């Protein structure tokens, strides 16, 4: 799983990393690969990408709003 956020030291960027980090164990139990990466990219919208076990893009979220996003991604990963 890979997620992008536009700025460091902002509520949106910091909360996103914390939310995914706090749920890391839940993602692992759901079968997610241990590789969960967050990356700051200037000028990019907040987005999340999940790949399947063959490395193909399984789902993408663009223009992400934080409330409820981590739970939505976790539910998707569990259903894979």
Long-range contacts (C-beta under 8 A, 24 or more apart in sequence): 1-27, 1-32, 1-33, 1-35, 1-36, 1-37, 1-48, 1-49, 1-50, 1-51, 1-73, 1-77, 2-36, 2-37, 2-38, 2-39, 2-48, 2-49, 3-36, 3-37, 3-38, 3-39, 3-46, 3-47, 3-48, 3-49, 3-64, 4-38, 4-39, 4-40, 4-41, 4-44, 4-45, 4-46, 4-47, 4-48, 5-38, 5-39, 5-40, 5-41, 5-46, 6-40, 6-41, 6-42, 6-43, 6-44, 6-45, 6-46, 7-40, 7-42, 8-40, 12-46, 12-66, 13-40, 15-66, 16-46, 16-64, 16-66, 16-69, 19-66, 19-69, 19-70, 20-70, 23-70, 23-74, 26-74, 27-74, 27-77, 30-74, 30-77, 30-78, 31-77, 31-78, 31-80, 32-77, 48-73, 50-76, 50-77, 50-80, 52-80, 53-80
